[in-house]
Amino acid sequence: MEINNLLKLDGHIVLGIVNEKLRLECNSVDELLSRYELDNDELMEKMAELGFQYDPINNQFK
């Protein structure tokens, strides 16, 4: 799967992939956005639709 198509997937799948990338590869959501060339507003909107928001202390969407 190409990460470029990530935000087109079901929100729960996006949540799992994003949190895994944050846990294993990226130290912040900014690093994740930069590394995978994701749009901040699109990602935040997708997560907000599911009721999740980024928690910088735990470096994950909750």
mmCIF file as Biopython writes it, N, C-alpha, C and O atoms, coordinates in Angstrom:
data_model
#
loop_
_atom_site.group_PDB
_atom_site.id
_atom_site.type_symbol
_atom_site.label_atom_id
_atom_site.label_alt_id
_atom_site.label_comp_id
_atom_site.label_asym_id
_atom_site.label_entity_id
_atom_site.label_seq_id
_atom_site.pdbx_PDB_ins_code
_atom_site.Cartn_x
_atom_site.Cartn_y
_atom_site.Cartn_z
_atom_site.occupancy
_atom_site.B_iso_or_equiv
_atom_site.auth_seq_id
_atom_site.auth_asym_id
_atom_site.pdbx_PDB_model_num
ATOM 1   N N  . MET A ? 1  ? 0.842   -1.186 0.000  1.0 0.0 1  A 1 
ATOM 2   C CA . MET A ? 1  ? 0.000   0.000  0.000  1.0 0.0 1  A 1 
ATOM 3   C C  . MET A ? 1  ? 0.881   1.241  0.000  1.0 0.0 1  A 1 
ATOM 4   O O  . MET A ? 1  ? 1.882   1.317  0.713  1.0 0.0 1  A 1 
ATOM 5   N N  . GLU A ? 2  ? 0.495   2.186  -0.795 1.0 0.0 2  A 1 
ATOM 6   C CA . GLU A ? 2  ? 1.209   3.452  -0.821 1.0 0.0 2  A 1 
ATOM 7   C C  . GLU A ? 2  ? 0.647   4.365  0.254  1.0 0.0 2  A 1 
ATOM 8   O O  . GLU A ? 2  ? -0.570  4.483  0.401  1.0 0.0 2  A 1 
ATOM 9   N N  . ILE A ? 3  ? 1.518   5.001  0.997  1.0 0.0 3  A 1 
ATOM 10  C CA . ILE A ? 3  ? 1.084   5.893  2.076  1.0 0.0 3  A 1 
ATOM 11  C C  . ILE A ? 3  ? 0.325   7.096  1.517  1.0 0.0 3  A 1 
ATOM 12  O O  . ILE A ? 3  ? -0.460  7.716  2.235  1.0 0.0 3  A 1 
ATOM 13  N N  . ASN A ? 4  ? 0.550   7.434  0.248  1.0 0.0 4  A 1 
ATOM 14  C CA . ASN A ? 4  ? -0.139  8.569  -0.371 1.0 0.0 4  A 1 
ATOM 15  C C  . ASN A ? 4  ? -1.653  8.369  -0.400 1.0 0.0 4  A 1 
ATOM 16  O O  . ASN A ? 4  ? -2.404  9.343  -0.372 1.0 0.0 4  A 1 
ATOM 17  N N  . ASN A ? 5  ? -2.098  7.140  -0.455 1.0 0.0 5  A 1 
ATOM 18  C CA . ASN A ? 5  ? -3.519  6.824  -0.505 1.0 0.0 5  A 1 
ATOM 19  C C  . ASN A ? 5  ? -4.110  6.596  0.881  1.0 0.0 5  A 1 
ATOM 20  O O  . ASN A ? 5  ? -5.283  6.242  0.998  1.0 0.0 5  A 1 
ATOM 21  N N  . LEU A ? 6  ? -3.340  6.789  1.902  1.0 0.0 6  A 1 
ATOM 22  C CA . LEU A ? 6  ? -3.752  6.487  3.266  1.0 0.0 6  A 1 
ATOM 23  C C  . LEU A ? 6  ? -5.053  7.168  3.662  1.0 0.0 6  A 1 
ATOM 24  O O  . LEU A ? 6  ? -5.945  6.519  4.208  1.0 0.0 6  A 1 
ATOM 25  N N  . LEU A ? 7  ? -5.178  8.450  3.399  1.0 0.0 7  A 1 
ATOM 26  C CA . LEU A ? 7  ? -6.334  9.191  3.877  1.0 0.0 7  A 1 
ATOM 27  C C  . LEU A ? 7  ? -7.615  8.852  3.123  1.0 0.0 7  A 1 
ATOM 28  O O  . LEU A ? 7  ? -8.693  9.323  3.487  1.0 0.0 7  A 1 
ATOM 29  N N  . LYS A ? 8  ? -7.506  8.045  2.084  1.0 0.0 8  A 1 
ATOM 30  C CA . LYS A ? 8  ? -8.684  7.604  1.339  1.0 0.0 8  A 1 
ATOM 31  C C  . LYS A ? 8  ? -9.279  6.327  1.937  1.0 0.0 8  A 1 
ATOM 32  O O  . LYS A ? 8  ? -10.380 5.923  1.562  1.0 0.0 8  A 1 
ATOM 33  N N  . LEU A ? 9  ? -8.565  5.698  2.854  1.0 0.0 9  A 1 
ATOM 34  C CA . LEU A ? 9  ? -9.020  4.453  3.474  1.0 0.0 9  A 1 
ATOM 35  C C  . LEU A ? 9  ? -10.038 4.726  4.575  1.0 0.0 9  A 1 
ATOM 36  O O  . LEU A ? 9  ? -10.241 5.871  4.980  1.0 0.0 9  A 1 
ATOM 37  N N  . ASP A ? 10 ? -10.671 3.669  5.049  1.0 0.0 10 A 1 
ATOM 38  C CA . ASP A ? 10 ? -11.578 3.753  6.186  1.0 0.0 10 A 1 
ATOM 39  C C  . ASP A ? 10 ? -10.845 4.377  7.373  1.0 0.0 10 A 1 
ATOM 40  O O  . ASP A ? 10 ? -9.671  4.091  7.609  1.0 0.0 10 A 1 
ATOM 41  N N  . GLY A ? 11 ? -11.543 5.223  8.108  1.0 0.0 11 A 1 
ATOM 42  C CA . GLY A ? 11 ? -10.936 5.960  9.214  1.0 0.0 11 A 1 
ATOM 43  C C  . GLY A ? 11 ? -10.281 5.094  10.269 1.0 0.0 11 A 1 
ATOM 44  O O  . GLY A ? 11 ? -9.232  5.459  10.801 1.0 0.0 11 A 1 
ATOM 45  N N  . HIS A ? 12 ? -10.881 3.945  10.586 1.0 0.0 12 A 1 
ATOM 46  C CA . HIS A ? 12 ? -10.300 3.078  11.616 1.0 0.0 12 A 1 
ATOM 47  C C  . HIS A ? 12 ? -8.993  2.438  11.152 1.0 0.0 12 A 1 
ATOM 48  O O  . HIS A ? 12 ? -8.091  2.192  11.952 1.0 0.0 12 A 1 
ATOM 49  N N  . ILE A ? 13 ? -8.905  2.174  9.867  1.0 0.0 13 A 1 
ATOM 50  C CA . ILE A ? 13 ? -7.652  1.652  9.311  1.0 0.0 13 A 1 
ATOM 51  C C  . ILE A ? 13 ? -6.582  2.741  9.353  1.0 0.0 13 A 1 
ATOM 52  O O  . ILE A ? 13 ? -5.429  2.481  9.698  1.0 0.0 13 A 1 
ATOM 53  N N  . VAL A ? 14 ? -6.977  3.956  9.000  1.0 0.0 14 A 1 
ATOM 54  C CA . VAL A ? 14 ? -6.049  5.089  9.060  1.0 0.0 14 A 1 
ATOM 55  C C  . VAL A ? 14 ? -5.537  5.266  10.485 1.0 0.0 14 A 1 
ATOM 56  O O  . VAL A ? 14 ? -4.339  5.449  10.699 1.0 0.0 14 A 1 
ATOM 57  N N  . LEU A ? 15 ? -6.437  5.212  11.451 1.0 0.0 15 A 1 
ATOM 58  C CA . LEU A ? 15 ? -6.049  5.352  12.859 1.0 0.0 15 A 1 
ATOM 59  C C  . LEU A ? 15 ? -4.997  4.321  13.239 1.0 0.0 15 A 1 
ATOM 60  O O  . LEU A ? 15 ? -3.984  4.668  13.847 1.0 0.0 15 A 1 
ATOM 61  N N  . GLY A ? 16 ? -5.219  3.073  12.894 1.0 0.0 16 A 1 
ATOM 62  C CA . GLY A ? 16 ? -4.265  2.015  13.230 1.0 0.0 16 A 1 
ATOM 63  C C  . GLY A ? 16 ? -2.910  2.221  12.589 1.0 0.0 16 A 1 
ATOM 64  O O  . GLY A ? 16 ? -1.876  2.066  13.239 1.0 0.0 16 A 1 
ATOM 65  N N  . ILE A ? 17 ? -2.915  2.572  11.305 1.0 0.0 17 A 1 
ATOM 66  C CA . ILE A ? 17 ? -1.655  2.773  10.585 1.0 0.0 17 A 1 
ATOM 67  C C  . ILE A ? 17 ? -0.906  3.980  11.136 1.0 0.0 17 A 1 
ATOM 68  O O  . ILE A ? 17 ? 0.298   3.914  11.382 1.0 0.0 17 A 1 
ATOM 69  N N  . VAL A ? 18 ? -1.628  5.087  11.329 1.0 0.0 18 A 1 
ATOM 70  C CA . VAL A ? 18 ? -0.990  6.310  11.816 1.0 0.0 18 A 1 
ATOM 71  C C  . VAL A ? 18 ? -0.405  6.089  13.208 1.0 0.0 18 A 1 
ATOM 72  O O  . VAL A ? 18 ? 0.734   6.481  13.463 1.0 0.0 18 A 1 
ATOM 73  N N  . ASN A ? 19 ? -1.154  5.476  14.102 1.0 0.0 19 A 1 
ATOM 74  C CA . ASN A ? 19 ? -0.627  5.242  15.451 1.0 0.0 19 A 1 
ATOM 75  C C  . ASN A ? 19 ? 0.555   4.285  15.431 1.0 0.0 19 A 1 
ATOM 76  O O  . ASN A ? 19 ? 1.477   4.430  16.234 1.0 0.0 19 A 1 
ATOM 77  N N  . GLU A ? 20 ? 0.544   3.311  14.531 1.0 0.0 20 A 1 
ATOM 78  C CA . GLU A ? 20 ? 1.691   2.415  14.411 1.0 0.0 20 A 1 
ATOM 79  C C  . GLU A ? 20 ? 2.925   3.173  13.928 1.0 0.0 20 A 1 
ATOM 80  O O  . GLU A ? 20 ? 4.021   2.985  14.456 1.0 0.0 20 A 1 
ATOM 81  N N  . LYS A ? 21 ? 2.743   4.035  12.919 1.0 0.0 21 A 1 
ATOM 82  C CA . LYS A ? 21 ? 3.867   4.827  12.414 1.0 0.0 21 A 1 
ATOM 83  C C  . LYS A ? 21 ? 4.401   5.762  13.502 1.0 0.0 21 A 1 
ATOM 84  O O  . LYS A ? 21 ? 5.611   5.949  13.628 1.0 0.0 21 A 1 
ATOM 85  N N  . LEU A ? 22 ? 3.493   6.346  14.281 1.0 0.0 22 A 1 
ATOM 86  C CA . LEU A ? 22 ? 3.924   7.223  15.373 1.0 0.0 22 A 1 
ATOM 87  C C  . LEU A ? 22 ? 4.690   6.436  16.435 1.0 0.0 22 A 1 
ATOM 88  O O  . LEU A ? 22 ? 5.676   6.924  16.987 1.0 0.0 22 A 1 
ATOM 89  N N  . ARG A ? 23 ? 4.241   5.242  16.711 1.0 0.0 23 A 1 
ATOM 90  C CA . ARG A ? 23 ? 4.879   4.417  17.747 1.0 0.0 23 A 1 
ATOM 91  C C  . ARG A ? 23 ? 6.257   3.923  17.308 1.0 0.0 23 A 1 
ATOM 92  O O  . ARG A ? 23 ? 7.199   3.906  18.101 1.0 0.0 23 A 1 
ATOM 93  N N  . LEU A ? 24 ? 6.368   3.522  16.041 1.0 0.0 24 A 1 
ATOM 94  C CA . LEU A ? 24 ? 7.587   2.851  15.593 1.0 0.0 24 A 1 
ATOM 95  C C  . LEU A ? 24 ? 8.571   3.724  14.816 1.0 0.0 24 A 1 
ATOM 96  O O  . LEU A ? 24 ? 9.771   3.449  14.825 1.0 0.0 24 A 1 
ATOM 97  N N  . GLU A ? 25 ? 8.087   4.769  14.143 1.0 0.0 25 A 1 
ATOM 98  C CA . GLU A ? 25 ? 8.963   5.493  13.220 1.0 0.0 25 A 1 
ATOM 99  C C  . GLU A ? 25 ? 9.090   6.993  13.470 1.0 0.0 25 A 1 
ATOM 100 O O  . GLU A ? 25 ? 10.129  7.579  13.166 1.0 0.0 25 A 1 
ATOM 101 N N  . CYS A ? 26 ? 8.060   7.618  14.013 1.0 0.0 26 A 1 
ATOM 102 C CA . CYS A ? 26 ? 8.037   9.080  14.093 1.0 0.0 26 A 1 
ATOM 103 C C  . CYS A ? 26 ? 7.886   9.553  15.534 1.0 0.0 26 A 1 
ATOM 104 O O  . CYS A ? 26 ? 7.115   8.981  16.305 1.0 0.0 26 A 1 
ATOM 105 N N  . ASN A ? 27 ? 8.620   10.591 15.887 1.0 0.0 27 A 1 
ATOM 106 C CA . ASN A ? 27 ? 8.583   11.117 17.248 1.0 0.0 27 A 1 
ATOM 107 C C  . ASN A ? 27 ? 7.507   12.169 17.465 1.0 0.0 27 A 1 
ATOM 108 O O  . ASN A ? 27 ? 7.299   12.623 18.590 1.0 0.0 27 A 1 
ATOM 109 N N  . SER A ? 28 ? 6.821   12.559 16.393 1.0 0.0 28 A 1 
ATOM 110 C CA . SER A ? 28 ? 5.754   13.554 16.511 1.0 0.0 28 A 1 
ATOM 111 C C  . SER A ? 28 ? 4.860   13.481 15.281 1.0 0.0 28 A 1 
ATOM 112 O O  . SER A ? 28 ? 5.227   12.897 14.262 1.0 0.0 28 A 1 
ATOM 113 N N  . VAL A ? 29 ? 3.687   14.080 15.394 1.0 0.0 29 A 1 
ATOM 114 C CA . VAL A ? 29 ? 2.787   14.112 14.242 1.0 0.0 29 A 1 
ATOM 115 C C  . VAL A ? 29 ? 3.396   14.967 13.130 1.0 0.0 29 A 1 
ATOM 116 O O  . VAL A ? 29 ? 3.176   14.686 11.952 1.0 0.0 29 A 1 
ATOM 117 N N  . ASP A ? 30 ? 4.149   15.996 13.481 1.0 0.0 30 A 1 
ATOM 118 C CA . ASP A ? 30 ? 4.812   16.821 12.463 1.0 0.0 30 A 1 
ATOM 119 C C  . ASP A ? 30 ? 5.808   16.004 11.651 1.0 0.0 30 A 1 
ATOM 120 O O  . ASP A ? 30 ? 5.897   16.153 10.433 1.0 0.0 30 A 1 
ATOM 121 N N  . GLU A ? 31 ? 6.553   15.145 12.330 1.0 0.0 31 A 1 
ATOM 122 C CA . GLU A ? 31 ? 7.500   14.280 11.625 1.0 0.0 31 A 1 
ATOM 123 C C  . GLU A ? 31 ? 6.752   13.304 10.714 1.0 0.0 31 A 1 
ATOM 124 O O  . GLU A ? 31 ? 7.185   13.046 9.591  1.0 0.0 31 A 1 
ATOM 125 N N  . LEU A ? 32 ? 5.650   12.770 11.187 1.0 0.0 32 A 1 
ATOM 126 C CA . LEU A ? 32 ? 4.828   11.867 10.382 1.0 0.0 32 A 1 
ATOM 127 C C  . LEU A ? 32 ? 4.319   12.568 9.126  1.0 0.0 32 A 1 
ATOM 128 O O  . LEU A ? 32 ? 4.415   12.031 8.023  1.0 0.0 32 A 1 
ATOM 129 N N  . LEU A ? 33 ? 3.780   13.766 9.302  1.0 0.0 33 A 1 
ATOM 130 C CA . LEU A ? 33 ? 3.249   14.529 8.174  1.0 0.0 33 A 1 
ATOM 131 C C  . LEU A ? 33 ? 4.346   14.829 7.159  1.0 0.0 33 A 1 
ATOM 132 O O  . LEU A ? 33 ? 4.129   14.713 5.952  1.0 0.0 33 A 1 
ATOM 133 N N  . SER A ? 34 ? 5.501   15.206 7.638  1.0 0.0 34 A 1 
ATOM 134 C CA . SER A ? 34 ? 6.616   15.537 6.759  1.0 0.0 34 A 1 
ATOM 135 C C  . SER A ? 34 ? 7.151   14.295 6.044  1.0 0.0 34 A 1 
ATOM 136 O O  . SER A ? 34 ? 7.355   14.309 4.830  1.0 0.0 34 A 1 
ATOM 137 N N  . ARG A ? 35 ? 7.373   13.242 6.793  1.0 0.0 35 A 1 
ATOM 138 C CA . ARG A ? 35 ? 7.960   12.021 6.230  1.0 0.0 35 A 1 
ATOM 139 C C  . ARG A ? 35 ? 7.076   11.416 5.141  1.0 0.0 35 A 1 
ATOM 140 O O  . ARG A ? 35 ? 7.575   10.953 4.116  1.0 0.0 35 A 1 
ATOM 141 N N  . TYR A ? 36 ? 5.776   11.422 5.367  1.0 0.0 36 A 1 
ATOM 142 C CA . TYR A ? 36 ? 4.863   10.777 4.421  1.0 0.0 36 A 1 
ATOM 143 C C  . TYR A ? 36 ? 4.091   11.767 3.554  1.0 0.0 36 A 1 
ATOM 144 O O  . TYR A ? 36 ? 3.164   11.386 2.840  1.0 0.0 36 A 1 
ATOM 145 N N  . GLU A ? 37 ? 4.480   13.038 3.622  1.0 0.0 37 A 1 
ATOM 146 C CA . GLU A ? 37 ? 3.885   14.088 2.800  1.0 0.0 37 A 1 
ATOM 147 C C  . GLU A ? 37 ? 2.356   14.085 2.901  1.0 0.0 37 A 1 
ATOM 148 O O  . GLU A ? 37 ? 1.647   14.115 1.896  1.0 0.0 37 A 1 
ATOM 149 N N  . LEU A ? 38 ? 1.878   14.048 4.139  1.0 0.0 38 A 1 
ATOM 150 C CA . LEU A ? 38 ? 0.439   14.087 4.408  1.0 0.0 38 A 1 
ATOM 151 C C  . LEU A ? 38 ? 0.021   15.510 4.723  1.0 0.0 38 A 1 
ATOM 152 O O  . LEU A ? 38 ? 0.815   16.307 5.222  1.0 0.0 38 A 1 
ATOM 153 N N  . ASP A ? 39 ? -1.226  15.821 4.429  1.0 0.0 39 A 1 
ATOM 154 C CA . ASP A ? 39 ? -1.771  17.138 4.718  1.0 0.0 39 A 1 
ATOM 155 C C  . ASP A ? 39 ? -2.299  17.154 6.153  1.0 0.0 39 A 1 
ATOM 156 O O  . ASP A ? 39 ? -3.120  16.316 6.526  1.0 0.0 39 A 1 
ATOM 157 N N  . ASN A ? 40 ? -1.831  18.098 6.947  1.0 0.0 40 A 1 
ATOM 158 C CA . ASN A ? 40 ? -2.209  18.197 8.350  1.0 0.0 40 A 1 
ATOM 159 C C  . ASN A ? 40 ? -3.725  18.320 8.515  1.0 0.0 40 A 1 
ATOM 160 O O  . ASN A ? 40 ? -4.327  17.597 9.310  1.0 0.0 40 A 1 
ATOM 161 N N  . ASP A ? 41 ? -4.335  19.227 7.770  1.0 0.0 41 A 1 
ATOM 162 C CA . ASP A ? 41 ? -5.774  19.453 7.913  1.0 0.0 41 A 1 
ATOM 163 C C  . ASP A ? 41 ? -6.585  18.211 7.553  1.0 0.0 41 A 1 
ATOM 164 O O  . ASP A ? 41 ? -7.560  17.887 8.231  1.0 0.0 41 A 1 
ATOM 165 N N  . GLU A ? 42 ? -6.191  17.523 6.503  1.0 0.0 42 A 1 
ATOM 166 C CA . GLU A ? 42 ? -6.914  16.312 6.098  1.0 0.0 42 A 1 
ATOM 167 C C  . GLU A ? 42 ? -6.813  15.223 7.149  1.0 0.0 42 A 1 
ATOM 168 O O  . GLU A ? 42 ? -7.806  14.568 7.468  1.0 0.0 42 A 1 
ATOM 169 N N  . LEU A ? 43 ? -5.610  15.026 7.693  1.0 0.0 43 A 1 
ATOM 170 C CA . LEU A ? 43 ? -5.423  13.997 8.719  1.0 0.0 43 A 1 
ATOM 171 C C  . LEU A ? 43 ? -6.216  14.341 9.973  1.0 0.0 43 A 1 
ATOM 172 O O  . LEU A ? 43 ? -6.909  13.486 10.524 1.0 0.0 43 A 1 
ATOM 173 N N  . MET A ? 44 ? -6.118  15.585 10.424 1.0 0.0 44 A 1 
ATOM 174 C CA . MET A ? 44 ? -6.824  15.988 11.641 1.0 0.0 44 A 1 
ATOM 175 C C  . MET A ? 44 ? -8.342  15.889 11.458 1.0 0.0 44 A 1 
ATOM 176 O O  . MET A ? 44 ? -9.060  15.504 12.381 1.0 0.0 44 A 1 
ATOM 177 N N  . GLU A ? 45 ? -8.816  16.234 10.280 1.0 0.0 45 A 1 
ATOM 178 C CA . GLU A ? 45 ? -10.247 16.140 9.997  1.0 0.0 45 A 1 
ATOM 179 C C  . GLU A ? 45 ? -10.716 14.684 10.001 1.0 0.0 45 A 1 
ATOM 180 O O  . GLU A ? 45 ? -11.770 14.364 10.550 1.0 0.0 45 A 1 
ATOM 181 N N  . LYS A ? 46 ? -9.931  13.822 9.393  1.0 0.0 46 A 1 
ATOM 182 C CA . LYS A ? 46 ? -10.263 12.390 9.342  1.0 0.0 46 A 1 
ATOM 183 C C  . LYS A ? 46 ? -10.328 11.816 10.753 1.0 0.0 46 A 1 
ATOM 184 O O  . LYS A ? 46 ? -11.243 11.059 11.077 1.0 0.0 46 A 1 
ATOM 185 N N  . MET A ? 47 ? -9.358  12.177 11.592 1.0 0.0 47 A 1 
ATOM 186 C CA . MET A ? 47 ? -9.346  11.662 12.963 1.0 0.0 47 A 1 
ATOM 187 C C  . MET A ? 47 ? -10.481 12.266 13.787 1.0 0.0 47 A 1 
ATOM 188 O O  . MET A ? 47 ? -11.083 11.573 14.607 1.0 0.0 47 A 1 
ATOM 189 N N  . ALA A ? 48 ? -10.777 13.539 13.580 1.0 0.0 48 A 1 
ATOM 190 C CA . ALA A ? 48 ? -11.854 14.211 14.316 1.0 0.0 48 A 1 
ATOM 191 C C  . ALA A ? 48 ? -13.211 13.584 13.988 1.0 0.0 48 A 1 
ATOM 192 O O  . ALA A ? 48 ? -14.077 13.490 14.858 1.0 0.0 48 A 1 
ATOM 193 N N  . GLU A ? 49 ? -13.396 13.157 12.739 1.0 0.0 49 A 1 
ATOM 194 C CA . GLU A ? 49 ? -14.639 12.489 12.348 1.0 0.0 49 A 1 
ATOM 195 C C  . GLU A ? 49 ? -14.893 11.243 13.187 1.0 0.0 49 A 1 
ATOM 196 O O  . GLU A ? 49 ? -16.042 10.881 13.441 1.0 0.0 49 A 1 
ATOM 197 N N  . LEU A ? 50 ? -13.821 10.594 13.613 1.0 0.0 50 A 1 
ATOM 198 C CA . LEU A ? 50 ? -13.926 9.386  14.430 1.0 0.0 50 A 1 
ATOM 199 C C  . LEU A ? 50 ? -13.911 9.690  15.926 1.0 0.0 50 A 1 
ATOM 200 O O  . LEU A ? 50 ? -14.085 8.795  16.753 1.0 0.0 50 A 1 
ATOM 201 N N  . GLY A ? 51 ? -13.700 10.958 16.263 1.0 0.0 51 A 1 
ATOM 202 C CA . GLY A ? 51 ? -13.657 11.344 17.666 1.0 0.0 51 A 1 
ATOM 203 C C  . GLY A ? 51 ? -12.280 11.264 18.291 1.0 0.0 51 A 1 
ATOM 204 O O  . GLY A ? 51 ? -12.154 11.219 19.514 1.0 0.0 51 A 1 
ATOM 205 N N  . PHE A ? 52 ? -11.245 11.245 17.462 1.0 0.0 52 A 1 
ATOM 206 C CA . PHE A ? 52 ? -9.878  11.151 17.971 1.0 0.0 52 A 1 
ATOM 207 C C  . PHE A ? 52 ? -9.144  12.464 17.746 1.0 0.0 52 A 1 
ATOM 208 O O  . PHE A ? 52 ? -9.400  13.184 16.781 1.0 0.0 52 A 1 
ATOM 209 N N  . GLN A ? 53 ? -8.230  12.757 18.659 1.0 0.0 53 A 1 
ATOM 210 C CA . GLN A ? 53 ? -7.349  13.901 18.473 1.0 0.0 53 A 1 
ATOM 211 C C  . GLN A ? 53 ? -5.952  13.509 18.920 1.0 0.0 53 A 1 
ATOM 212 O O  . GLN A ? 53 ? -5.773  12.578 19.704 1.0 0.0 53 A 1 
ATOM 213 N N  . TYR A ? 54 ? -4.968  14.232 18.410 1.0 0.0 54 A 1 
ATOM 214 C CA . TYR A ? 54 ? -3.577  13.901 18.689 1.0 0.0 54 A 1 
ATOM 215 C C  . TYR A ? 54 ? -3.210  14.271 20.115 1.0 0.0 54 A 1 
ATOM 216 O O  . TYR A ? 54 ? -3.485  15.377 20.581 1.0 0.0 54 A 1 
ATOM 217 N N  . ASP A ? 55 ? -2.585  13.326 20.794 1.0 0.0 55 A 1 
ATOM 218 C CA . ASP A ? 55 ? -2.080  13.528 22.151 1.0 0.0 55 A 1 
ATOM 219 C C  . ASP A ? 55 ? -0.553  13.555 22.070 1.0 0.0 55 A 1 
ATOM 220 O O  . ASP A ? 55 ? 0.075   12.504 21.942 1.0 0.0 55 A 1 
ATOM 221 N N  . PRO A ? 56 ? 0.056   14.751 22.142 1.0 0.0 56 A 1 
ATOM 222 C CA . PRO A ? 56 ? 1.512   14.843 21.974 1.0 0.0 56 A 1 
ATOM 223 C C  . PRO A ? 56 ? 2.304   14.189 23.106 1.0 0.0 56 A 1 
ATOM 224 O O  . PRO A ? 56 ? 3.446   13.779 22.899 1.0 0.0 56 A 1 
ATOM 225 N N  . ILE A ? 57 ? 1.726   14.088 24.276 1.0 0.0 57 A 1 
ATOM 226 C CA . ILE A ? 57 ? 2.436   13.457 25.393 1.0 0.0 57 A 1 
ATOM 227 C C  . ILE A ? 57 ? 2.664   11.965 25.116 1.0 0.0 57 A 1 
ATOM 228 O O  . ILE A ? 57 ? 3.746   11.436 25.369 1.0 0.0 57 A 1 
ATOM 229 N N  . ASN A ? 58 ? 1.641   11.306 24.599 1.0 0.0 58 A 1 
ATOM 230 C CA . ASN A ? 58 ? 1.737   9.882  24.288 1.0 0.0 58 A 1 
ATOM 231 C C  . ASN A ? 58 ? 2.076   9.610  22.819 1.0 0.0 58 A 1 
ATOM 232 O O  . ASN A ? 58 ? 2.267   8.463  22.415 1.0 0.0 58 A 1 
ATOM 233 N N  . ASN A ? 59 ? 2.146   10.689 22.028 1.0 0.0 59 A 1 
ATOM 234 C CA . ASN A ? 59 ? 2.468   10.593 20.609 1.0 0.0 59 A 1 
ATOM 235 C C  . ASN A ? 59 ? 1.542   9.608  19.895 1.0 0.0 59 A 1 
ATOM 236 O O  . ASN A ? 59 ? 1.986   8.700  19.192 1.0 0.0 59 A 1 
ATOM 237 N N  . GLN A ? 60 ? 0.242   9.817  20.098 1.0 0.0 60 A 1 
ATOM 238 C CA . GLN A ? 60 ? -0.740  8.979  19.410 1.0 0.0 60 A 1 
ATOM 239 C C  . GLN A ? 60 ? -2.087  9.676  19.356 1.0 0.0 60 A 1 
ATOM 240 O O  . GLN A ? 60 ? -2.339  10.636 20.084 1.0 0.0 60 A 1 
ATOM 241 N N  . PHE A ? 61 ? -2.938  9.180  18.488 1.0 0.0 61 A 1 
ATOM 242 C CA . PHE A ? 61 ? -4.312  9.692  18.428 1.0 0.0 61 A 1 
ATOM 243 C C  . PHE A ? 61 ? -5.142  8.898  19.401 1.0 0.0 61 A 1 
ATOM 244 O O  . PHE A ? 61 ? -5.118  7.667  19.410 1.0 0.0 61 A 1 
ATOM 245 N N  . LYS A ? 62 ? -5.885  9.624  20.228 1.0 0.0 62 A 1 
ATOM 246 C CA . LYS A ? 62 ? -6.749  8.996  21.238 1.0 0.0 62 A 1 
ATOM 247 C C  . LYS A ? 62 ? -8.149  9.534  21.093 1.0 0.0 62 A 1 
ATOM 248 O O  . LYS A ? 62 ? -9.043  9.141  21.843 1.0 0.0 62 A 1 
#
